Amino acid sequence: MSEAKGMIIKMKLLKSITKDEFNGIRKIPVNHEEIEGCFKKYTHGFLDVYDHCLTSEEADKLMNSFEEHNLKYEDRFVEFMQAVYKMNKSQPVVVELNLNELSSVEVLNILFCLDYKDKLLFIDQIRYLNGDSHMFLVEDEEIITLLTKLSTRELIFAIFHFIQVPVCICGNFDLSFPMFFVDSDGLNIYRDMARECRLHIRDIKVMEDKYEME
């Protein structure tokens, strides 16, 4: 028997967790339903290609097409998210993602918009999805890359929770990802990381540091 036949291939999958497990891990209680209120409570900014919110005239000039904006700058977001994951992976990394609510048509549309390797990884997530949870533990960098691309391509938006240096990053339209921080120290760390990836954290608003989260 060859070595290949004897090898056990470990699949790279999101791991479903309960709401109680999820809430016990995350440091900043941000979700899709309550995100507006979080802007009033936590230090925040927007991960973006530009250092300011574009005017309508600037947007018309700089964002001519999806390919010339989202796909052009996608690698910068992937690089940033990979760096964030590497820094935080010694602690659990969790995401909120509504995979269970996707229709067959939506799944097909997502597959159409992904590269071959990402298609296979996404199919595995759908095929082996357990239960009806929309909260998951992430244990592999390739999953972070896939979820980032799902957000940059505006296919399905994930909310990422990193714990070692607490931050919540929310996928959003037009490569403008809201970020929430526990304190100014975390903000400064991630702002430097963004710069290294040729990105900005714009429109920063510093609130009272939150050393104890709900």
N, C-alpha and C positions, 0 to 999 in steps of 0.2 A: 504494500500500500504506500502510495506517495505521501509526502508530508502534507501536501495540499488537501488530500482527502481526509487526513486526520485532524486538520485544523478546525477549531470552532470559531466561527465568525460572530463577534459580538455586535449586535445591531445598535445603531445610534438612534435612540428613541426618546421622545419626551416621556416623562414619568408622571402620570396623573397623581395628584395629591388632593386631600380634602380641604375644605375651606378653613377648618381649624388649623390644619398643618400649615397652610399658606399664610394665614394671619399670624401664626406663631413665628414665621421666618421673616417676613417683610418688615422693614423698619419705617416705611412711609406709606400710610394707608391711602394710596391712590388707586382708583379704578375708573372705568369708562363712565360710570354713572355720576361719580362725585368729583370729577377732575376740576370742574370750574371752581368749586369751593376750595380746592387745594391751592389755587393761585393766591388766595387771601391768607393762607396759613403758613406756607413754607417758602423758604428761599428758592427762587426758580429762575430759569432762563430758557432760551430756545437754541438747541443745537442746529446750526444752519451753515450753509455755504457762505452766506454774506454776514457782515458784522452789524447789520441793521435790518429792520423790516422794510422790504422794498415798497416804494410807492407804486401806484398802478402803472405809471409811465415806465418806471424801471422794470417792473415785472413783464410788461409787454415787450420790452427790448431784450431782456435777459432770459426769459423763459418762453422761447418761441415754440418749443415742442417738448414732449415727454422725453424723447431721446436726447435732446440737447440740454436737458436739465437733469432729470432724475437719473437716467442711465449714465450720463456723463460724469456725475459726481458720486455715484453709488459706491465706488471703491473706497472713497474717503470715509464714508459711514461704516462700511464693513471693517475697514482697518481700525477705526475708533472703537467699535463695539467688540472686536476681537481683543484689543488692548485692555478694555474695561473688564472683559471676562477673565483674561489672564491674571489681572491684578486681584480679582475678587473670588477666584474659583476655590480658594481654600475654605470658603464659607458657602452654604447653599445658595444657588442662583435660581430664582423662580420667575415665571412669566404668567401673565393672564392672556389667554388667547381663545377666541370663540370658534375652535375647530368643529365642535359638535353641531354647530348651527349652520354649517355650510351645506347648501343643496348640491345635488349632483352637477347641475349646470355651473355653479360657482367653483366647484372642484375642478371641472374641466377647463374653465377659464383660467384658473390659477396655473394649472399644468401647462397650458398653452403659452403662458408668459414667463415660464421658468426655463433655465438652461437644463441640459440633459441630466447632469449630475444632481442638480437640485430637484428635478422632477422625481428621480428615484427616491431621494431622501424624503420628499414630501409625501409620496405614495406610501412609504413605510409608516409615516406618522398617522395617516388616515387608516391604513389597513390594520394597524395594531393598537389603535386608540382604545383604551379601556374606560368603560363607564361614561358618564355624561359630564364629568368635571371640565371646567375651562381654566383650571389652575394646574400648573405643571412645574416639575423640577427639571432643570437643564443641567446635563452632566457632560456635555461635549461641545467643543468650539464650533464644529460644523453645524450643529443645531442653531447656535447663536448666529452664524453667518446666514443660514437659511431664513430664520425669523427676521433678521435685518433686511434681507432682500424682499421678503414679503411686504415689509413696511415701506421700503424705499420705492417699490413698484406699485404701492398703493393697492395691494391685493387683499390683505387682511392685516390689521394693525395689532401689534403686540405691545403689552406694557411689561417692561423688564424691571426686575427688582434685584439690585446688587447689594451685598451686605457688608463685606469687609470694609469698604469705604462707602457708606450708605448713599445710594442714589436711586432714583426711579426715572426711567427713560421711557417716553411714550411715543410709539410710532404715530405719524401724522402726515397729512398731505403736504406737497410742495417741499419735501425735505426740510421741514421745520418741526423738529421733535421737542416737545416740552420736556424739561428736566427739572426734578425736584431734589433738594438737598437738605440734609439734616443740619448742616452748619456751614459757615463760610470757609472753613478749612477744606471740606470736601469740594465745595465750589471751585476753589483755587486749584486743587489737584486736577479736577476734570477740565478746567479751562486750559491748563497747560497741556493736557493730553490732547484736547481738541486742536490746539494750535499745531501740535506736532503732526496731526493728520490733515492739516490745511483746512480746518473748520473753525467756527466761532461759536461761543455761547453768547448770544445777543440778548438785549433787553433784560438784563439781569435785575432782579429786585430782591434785595436782602431783607429777610424778615428775622424775627428773634430766633436764635439758634434753638433747635428742638432736640435736646439730649435724651428725652424720654418720649417715645412715640406711643400713640394709643394702640 
